[in-house]
Structures are given as C-alpha cells and as structure tokens.
Amino acid sequence: MAIINKIKGLVQHQGFRRYAANTSWMMAEQMLRIIAGLLVGIWVARYLGPQQFGLISYVLAFTAIFGGIAKLGLDGILVRELVNHPEKRDTYLGTAFWLKILGAFIVMGVMAAIVPFTSNDATTNLFIFIIAAGLVFQSFEVVEFYFQSQVFAKIVSICKVIQLALSSIIKIYLVLTEAELIWFVLVTAFDALSLAVSYFIAYQLRKNPAFYKHFDLSIAKQLLKDSWPLIFSAIVVSIYMRIDQIMIKEMLGEYEVGIYSAAVRLSEAFYFIPVLITTSLFPAILNAKNQSDELYKERLQRLYTFMIWMAIAIAFLMTFLSDWVVLLLFGQAYQEASHVLVLHIWGILFVSIAIVKGKWQMSENLTKHHFIGALVSAISNVILNFFMIPLWGVVGAALSTVVSQFIAGYLINYFFVELRGQSGFVHRALVGVVK
C-alpha cells in the first residue's frame, strides 16, 4: 500500500509530469522518425541497391566525421549554461550561433584541403560538398538547446516532424520517378535547411528577441574553454562511429559498405532511446545535484539501471530476429546484413552506459576524461578494423565497433580514479540494486 501511495505521489508531482511530458514528445517524434526510416529510408535503400546505397552511406560517413568539428562541442554546455544563467539567454544563444557558423566554414575549408588526397572520383567529392554545405544551417540548433533547457520538447519535436514530413514526401517522389542518386544527396542538404527554418520560425513565434544580433567575446572564450575537449571528443567519436564505412570502402568496396550500412541503420535506430531519455532528464539531474548529493546519486543510479536492462532486452530480441528483420525490411539483396546486425546490436549496451556517463562527466566538468576515453576507443577501432576486416569482412568491422564501444563505455573507467565510481553504478544496475 505504501508503494502504491508513493507511486501516486510521484505521478501527481508537477515536476514529474513536466519531465514525463517532455520525454513523451521526444519519444513520439523519434518513433515517427523510425517509422519514416522503415517506410521511406529502407524503401530508398531497396531502390538504390547495395552499390549506390553504399556510396551515399560512405559520403554521409565521410561528412559526419568532419561535421563533429562544426558543432564545437557546445551542445551540452549550452544547455547547462542556459539552465544556470537564464537571464543571459540571448547572449549565450547568439554567441553559440556565430561560433557554430564559424565552425562550419572552418570544416568546409579543412575538407577542401583533404579531399584532393583521397581516392574518390569527382562525383563522390561533389556529393561530399553538397552535404557539407548543410553544416552552415546546423548553427540554428542553438534554438533546440534553448527549448531543451526550458523542457519544451514539444516545440522541438514539432519542428523535426515538419522537416521529416517534407523530406519523406520528397524521397517518395524521387523513388516513384526513379530519380538519380544525386537527387537523394540534395535532399540531405535540404533537410538541414528546412529544419533550420522550422527552428527559426518556432523561436520567433514565441516573440523572443533575435538572438543572432548578440555576440559576446568573453562568453565565446568561456564556452570554447569548456568545450575544447568536447570538440576533439566529437571528432574521435565520429571516427569510431563512422570510420568503419570508410575503411570498408577502401578495403572491400561500395557494395560491402551498403551491406554494412543496412545493418548499422537498423542497429542505430535503437540508439535514440538512451539519447532521448538522458537528454530529457539532464536538467532534472542537474537540479538534483543542487539539492543534495544523495538525491543526485539516487537519480543517476536509477538512470543507469533502466538504461542497461533496456539495452540488454533490445539486444537479445534483435539477436534472435536479425535474419527475419533484414529480409523483411531490406530484401534478399541485403541478406548478408543479418550477420552484421547480430553483433552490432550489442553495442547499444555500451552506448547506453557511455551516454549516461557522458552526462555525468559534463555535470562534474570532467570533459577531458571523456575526450581521452573517446580517443582510446577510436584508435582501438581503427587498429581492430585493420586486422578484422581482411579476416572476416563486414562482420569483423561490426565486432571492432562493439569492442571499441565497450572500451569507451566501461573499460576506460578503471584507468581514472574519478571515473571508477561509475563502474559501481554499472555493477549495481546489473544485479538490480537501486540505491
């Protein structure tokens, strides 16, 4: 009876309802994105076939590695500052906005210097720069982080649904008209533009002042001082998340990239769950830290426990259903992807742990450790790929990724005194103990 009353009190609590509604909107938007991926994205992959799908996947992976630089590691830090200093909203938003634009142009300059030294043909390089152009519009993400700090996921979700609907309609039209590959590449750049426009309109509709008119050099220095480890961390994370496709293309070919990317698309479709839940609860965890250390640890433990067991359940389910799922969604041409999915799906366990730990590190200002862990895992992934891809092909690449995720999410904790306590949270979660 006492437990029931406790649950009722929790459900009726205003703060719980607010965060639950926030999470619900984010979950709903991501569920729509998954459905669109199943009905549209996979339809596109089937239409293009492993060869062309492998090419566009390679281009996206290549751009994503450099795209981490354009974000400048500001995302989580901006949310933190907006929560702690709401009175400086416009200054923080404007400063971060212009820093992100600067970062986008720096990235495109770096890519222009590197691309000539690759083995890509002219068409592949053209595709890369079309998608890279969308990084400029990425600067409008500051609006999303403002709404996150205010726990207004509803507005962000509506913007993303509008962008998703436009993108899906265009892709369906392209498939029905049997369009060439370049049109699908152009849609990717259009996605960034349409989302930026949606964010800008949503921000203006709330009658907020124009944040882009503000820039504070001292705040810019402060943000970059806090974020520089995260800038390099984003680069190395992108490397160990996307280097597989690049190395597979160089060692095996575009067809194998298509097979591998099909499995990765299914596996990473589940990554949104730990990301969404942790992102939505991040402000609540910060508030708990300000109230008491005991409450802070209790909420952190509950988050770890839920994430870990949710990840295990997903991995077990997909392990047994991989053959059926790949055949149903992608068709016979992609059947080899089922062998990749069986291994790659287990990465969600270590990704979930790493996401929670990453938020904790940010709240404790331990971003340097986050960078070192990501760097070690990226290096290990590249080294493992060199040995495993020639031996086992795309399955070897999947195994390399899971091992590197294990290093980043768990093993690295034992190399730093400050992080060893996080292993305790993981152990208690695995035995079902919630402190």
Buried (B, 14 or more C-beta within 10 A) or exposed (E): EEEEEEEEEEEEEEEEEBBEBBBBBBBBBBEBBBEBBBEBBBBBBBBBBBBBBBBBBBBBBBBBBBBBBBBBBBBBBBBBBBBEEEEBBBBBBBBBBBBBBBBBEBBBEEBEEEBEEEEBEEEBBBBBBBBBBBBBBBBBBBBBBBBBBBBBBBBBBBBBBBBBEBBBEBBBEBBEEEBEBEEBBBBBBBBBBBBBBBBBEBBEEEEBEEBBEBBBEEBBEBBBEBBBBBBBBBBBBBBBBBBBBBBBBEBBEBBBBBBBBBBBBBBBBBBBBBBBBBBBBBBBBBBBBEEEEEBBBBBBBBBBBBBBBBBBEBBEEBEEBBBEBBBEBBBEBBBBBBBBBBBBBBBBBBBBBBBBBBBBBBBEEBBBBBBBBBBBBBBBBBEBBEEBBEEBBBBBBBBBBBBBBBBBBBBBBEEBEEBEEBBBBBEBBEEEEEE
